[in-house]
Amino acid sequence: MTATIAFDRNTLPLCAEFSLVGTRCLLSTNSPYVLRLSAQWQAVKSPPAAHSFQMEIVEDPSLAFHAPGIPHFRGQGHLVFALLEPTSLFSFDLLRRRVAGALSPAAARDSYFWNVQLLPIAIGLLGTTMGVAPLHCACLDRNGSGLLVAGDSGAGKSTLTAALARSGFPVVSDGWTYVSQDAGRLVAHGLFAPIKLLPDTVQFFPELRCKTPKRTLNGELAHEVDPENVFRSTVKSSAPPKWLVFLERTSLPGCQFVPCRPEHTIQFFERNAEKLPLGLPEAVRARSEVIKKLSGCQSWILRTGSDPIQTARAIDEFLPKE
């Protein structure tokens, strides 16, 4: 498979540069709506040495007449192709750090599509090639330091993230956290994506009773919660990671914090990392370097039989107040 999407430069006269989780995005488009949606990111300055990637997006009115489809991904080698909704077609070239896409007018005007689908997918696929490791965990802030919450699927990371946000922890990310190095110092970044909560979590968060769950990109029915609006929590773009908690559910009551060794952190994140093409060995090495450095954080396995509100309270009491 060698095909990719390409555009004549004359068809993409509008340009912008913006920062995205420690990288620089060089955007070209024919759509003033797409340019406007990128404005919130243009105010954030990226490090001078940050790697960059290209994003070329054309708004195509003919796509407005295509029937909606199920989000669909196909990849081979360094190329990934995606069909997303509202109707849009994309190619992601990991080797050349390039994203090219055609959007329907609805997608070009949809901030949800831009912030919750396109940008997370782009940085999730290309980030590792630029020294940014996408890690399957949440990140919250505690007095300027980052708390990462990891764990196997179904452990309750997002529910705990919401409970911590509700108790006063600023939110950096939920689901995926993007970790890079700046002058040898780790930085955990987020993308302002909402916290995803399953419908049954309404028992812990009465704020959700008046909201209707929606079908998410992976087909799951969930509440997508803006922590600022729902929990009155602060949202931050980044935090230096200092603590790491691996969440494990247990039938025993209460919360138990068990110190874990660096090897546990390395094994967990290497096991849960997305597979990369064979032609990108440097990206694999860079990601492993980030994970190895992250293993130096103070880390615990948190075995909890308590509900998320009580578990959040236990974490708040356990961590230093400084």
N, C-alpha and C positions, 0 to 999 in steps of 0.2 A: 504494500500500500504506500504510494508516494504522493497521491493527490493532496492538495490543500487549497484553501480559499485565498484568492489574491485580488487586489483592487488596484486600479490605476490611481496614482497619487492625485491626479487632478480631480478625482471624484471625492476626495477627503480633504477639503480646504480648511477645516476647523481643527485647531491643535491646542493641546494643553499638556502640562506636566504636573503630576501630583505624587504625593508620598503615600505608600501603602505598606504597612507593617515593616518598615525599615528598607524598602526598595523604592525605586522610582518608576512610575508608569508614564510612558510617552504615548499619549492618546492622539489619534487622528480620526476624524469623523466628518460626515456631511450633515449631521443632525445638531441643531442648536439645543435640542432637549437633552441629548446625551452630554453635551458640553456643560449644560447647566447642572446635571446630576453629579458631575465630577467636581463641582465647585467646592463642596464641603471638604474634600480631601486636599484641594490645592493650597489651603491655608497651613497645612502641616508640612514642615520642612524635613526633608530626608537628609541623612548624613551625606557629606560631600562624596564619600567613597562608596555610597550605596550602589548596588548593581541595578540595572534598569531592564525593563522589558517593554516591548511595543504592543499596543492594542489598537487595532484598526477596525472600526465599526461603521457600517453603512446602514442607514435606515432605508428600507425597501418597502414602499407602499403595496407592492404586489403580494407581500406576505400576509397582508391583512385579510386576504380572501382564502387562506389555507385553513383547513379544519384543524382544531386543536388536537394535539397528540400527547402521548405520555412521554415525559422526559426520558431521553435515550442516550446512552454513551457507547462508543466503540473506539477501541484503540489498538494500535500496533506499533511496536518500536517506540519512537519518540513523538508520535502523532496521536492525538486524541480528538475525536469528533463528537459533537454533542448537539442534540435537538432539545431545546428548552422551551418552556411556556412562560409568558405569551410568546407566540411563534417566533423562534429565532434559531439560527444555525451558526455553529461555531467550530473552528479548528484551533487546537492548542498545540503549538510546536515547542516541545521542551528543549530541543537541541538549539534552536535559534531564539528562544525566549520571545515568542511571538504569539499573539492572540488575534485572530481575524474572525469577524462575524457579520451576519446580516440580520437585522432586527425588523420586526413589524412595527408600525407606528405605536401600537399599544405598549410594546416592550421598551421602545425608546423613551416613553414618557413615564415609565413605572419605576419609582424609586425603590420599591420592594424588590423588584427583579434585579436591579443594579446592586443593591447593598446585601441582599440575603442570598441571591443565587450567583450572579455573574462574578463579582469580585471574590467571594470565598472560593468558588470553583477555580478561578484563574490562579490565585495565590496558592491554593492547595495543590495544583498541578505543577506550577512553575517555581514555587517558592524555594524548594530544595535546590534548584539549579542556581539560586542566587544567595545561598548561605542562610536561608530562612527555613527552619525545620518546623513543618506543621505537626503538632503533637496532639494526640487524642486526650485532651484534658481541659478543664475549666481553669480560669485564673481570676482571683479576686485580690483586692488591695487591702493591706493592713498597715496604716501609718506610713505609706510610701514604699512598702515592701510587698512582693508578690507571694500569694499563697496559691499553689497549683493543686487542683483536686482531680485525681486520676482514678482509674478503676475499670474493671471489665464492663462490657455492655450489660445494662440492666441493673447495675449496682446502685443507681440513684444519684449520679453526679449532678444532673441538671436540677433535680428537686432540691438537693443540698445547696447548689449554687443559688437558687431562688431564695431558700431559707436564710442563707448568709447575707444575701442582698437585702432582704427584708429586715435583718437585724443590724444593718448599718455598714456592711462591707461593700465598698465600691466595686463594681463589676468591670473586669477587663474583657473577659471572653467566656463563652459557654460552648461546650462541644469540642471545638478546636482552638488551640492556642498556637501562635506562630512565634517561635523563639529564634532570635538572632544574636550575633555578637557585635558589640560596638566598643572598639578599643579594648578588646579582651574581656568585656563585661557583658554578661547575658542580659537580654531584654526580652520580656514576654509581651507580645502585641495581641490586640484584639481587633475585630472589624465591626463593632457595634451591632453585631447580629443579635436577634432576640433570643431569649432563653426558651427552649422547647420543653413544655410540660405536658405529660399525658393527661387525659381527661380526669382520671381518678385522683389526681393531686388536688382537686378542688377541696377535698376534705381537710387539707392543710392550709390552703390559701383561699379564704372566702372571697377575696377580690376577684376570683375567676368565675364566680357564679353567674355573673351577668354577661360573660363572654362565650362565644361559640367557637369550638375547636375547628381547625381547618386542615385540609390535606397538605402535608409538607412535601418537599422535593423527593424524599425517599418513599413516599406513599403512606407515611404514618399519619394518623389523625392526632393532632396535638394543638395545644394552646401555644401560640408564639407571643411571648410576653416581653414588652419593653420595660426593663427594670426601673427606668426613670419614671415612666407614667404610672405603672401599676404599683410598684413598691416604694416609690419616692427615693430610689437609690441613685447614688452618683455613678456615672459611667466614665471610665478612664480608657485612654487609648493604649497605655502600656504600663508596665511595672517591672522592676528588677526582681526575678524570682529568688526567694529566700527559704521558703518552706514548701514541702511537698507531702501531700496526704494521699495514700492509696486506700480508697474506700472499699470495704468488704462488709456485706450484710451477714448477720448471724442471728440465730434464734435466742441467744442469751440476752438478757436485758442490760441496758447501760452502754457506755462507750469505753473502749480500751485502746490506748495509743501504744503501739509496739514499735520501737525503733527498728528501722530496716537498713540494710547495708547498701552501699553504692551499686553493688552487682544487681540488686533487685530492681533498681531504677533503670539501669541499662537494659536488662533483659526485658522488662515490661515495654519500654518505648521502642526497642528494636523489633520486638515481636508484633507490636501493633502499628508499625510504620507501613505506609503504602509502598508497594513494590515499585522500583524504578527500572527503566530500560537498562539493558546491559551496556549501552553506549554512553552512560553517564556515571562512570566510576568516581569522578571527583565529587559529584553531588552526594553520592552515598557516603563517601569519606567525610565530607563537610557536615552532613547530618549526624554521623556517628560522633564527631568531635563535639557538637553541641550537646548531644545526649550525655556523653561522658562528663562534660563540664557540669551539666545539670545534676548529675549524680552526686556532686559535692554539696548540694543543698541539705539542710536538716530535713530528714524524711521519716515518716511513720506509716505503718499500716494501721488504719482506723477500723477496728471491728465494732460495728454498732448494731444493736437490736432495738434502738430507740427510733422514734419518728424523726423526720428531717429537722423539725423545729428544735427538738431537744438536742439533736446531734450538732446543729449549728451553735447552740448555746454552749455545748461542751467544747467545741473548737475555740470559741471566743474566750472561754475561761482558761483553756490550755495554753494558747499562744501568749508570748510575752506582750505586755501592754506598751512597751516602749515605742 
